[in-house]
Amino acid sequence: MKSFLRLFIFASILFILSSCTTELPKVRVSNQRTEIIDVQLKRSGGSTYNINDVVGFSSTGYIEVERNVYEVDVKIEENAKSASTFFVAEEDKTYTIVLSSTNPPIVTVTKP
């Protein structure tokens, strides 16, 4: 009985500790245009994340990014057009960067 009680207490502590952890923010790109796009996420601290060659009418998988303020720059390949915006990535959140099919293109960041 004592070993069962110890196992139960140990399992309870592990469960409590694992439920207290936070996850990094996750970001994906949704391209609603026909052209291929390249997306750059610039952190306020300097380094960047690049999501390149996103084909038209598709979405990428999620990538984990650091919690921070980001400038999003979207370049449309074979086209002089681009779009940009800012957003704050918070822990335990997912974000979708959406490039619209409008002219001029508009980039927005949504949280599902």
SULRAUR-V652516 format. One record per residue. N is the residue number from 0. RES is the residue in three letters. SS is DSSP state (H for helix, E for strand, L for the rest). OMEGA is omega in radians with two decimals (999 if undefined). Layout:
<<N RES SS OMEGA> <N RES SS OMEGA>>
This chain:
<<0 MET L 3.14> <1 LYS H -3.13> <2 SER H 3.09> <3 PHE H 3.14> <4 LEU H 3.10> <5 ARG H 3.11> <6 LEU H 3.12> <7 PHE H 3.13> <8 ILE H 3.11> <9 PHE H 3.12> <10 ALA H 3.11> <11 SER H 3.12> <12 ILE H 3.10> <13 LEU H 3.13> <14 PHE H 3.14> <15 ILE H -3.14> <16 LEU H -3.13> <17 SER H 3.14> <18 SER H -3.14> <19 CYS L -3.09> <20 THR L 3.10> <21 THR L 3.12> <22 GLU L 3.05> <23 LEU L 3.05> <24 PRO E 3.11> <25 LYS E -3.07> <26 VAL E 2.99> <27 ARG E -3.11> <28 VAL E 3.04> <29 SER E -3.12> <30 ASN E -3.13> <31 GLN L 3.12> <32 ARG L 3.10> <33 THR L -3.08> <34 GLU L 3.02> <35 ILE L -3.14> <36 ILE E 3.01> <37 ASP E -3.10> <38 VAL E 3.09> <39 GLN E 3.08> <40 LEU E -3.12> <41 LYS E 3.08> <42 ARG E 3.08> <43 SER L 3.13> <44 GLY L 3.06> <45 GLY L -3.07> <46 SER L -3.06> <47 THR E 2.95> <48 TYR E 3.13> <49 ASN E 3.03> <50 ILE E -2.98> <51 ASN E 3.03> <52 ASP E 3.07> <53 VAL E -3.06> <54 VAL L -3.11> <55 GLY L 3.09> <56 PHE L 3.12> <57 SER E 3.07> <58 SER E 3.09> <59 THR L 2.96> <60 GLY L 3.13> <61 TYR L 2.97> <62 ILE E 3.08> <63 GLU E 3.10> <64 VAL E 3.11> <65 GLU L 3.06> <66 ARG L -3.06> <67 ASN E 2.97> <68 VAL E -3.10> <69 TYR E 2.89> <70 GLU E -3.14> <71 VAL E 3.06> <72 ASP E 3.13> <73 VAL E 3.09> <74 LYS E 3.10> <75 ILE E -3.10> <76 GLU L -3.14> <77 GLU L -3.11> <78 ASN L -3.13> <79 ALA L -3.07> <80 LYS L 3.05> <81 SER E 3.12> <82 ALA E 3.12> <83 SER E 3.09> <84 THR E 3.10> <85 PHE E 2.98> <86 PHE E 3.11> <87 VAL E 3.11> <88 ALA E -3.12> <89 GLU L 3.14> <90 GLU L 3.09> <91 ASP L 3.14> <92 LYS L 3.02> <93 THR E -3.07> <94 TYR E 3.03> <95 THR E 3.06> <96 ILE E -3.04> <97 VAL E 3.01> <98 LEU E -3.06> <99 SER L 3.11> <100 SER L -3.10> <101 THR L 3.10> <102 ASN L 0.09> <103 PRO L -3.13> <104 PRO L 3.11> <105 ILE L 3.07> <106 VAL E 3.09> <107 THR E 3.09> <108 VAL E -3.11> <109 THR E 3.03> <110 LYS L 3.13> <111 PRO L 999>>
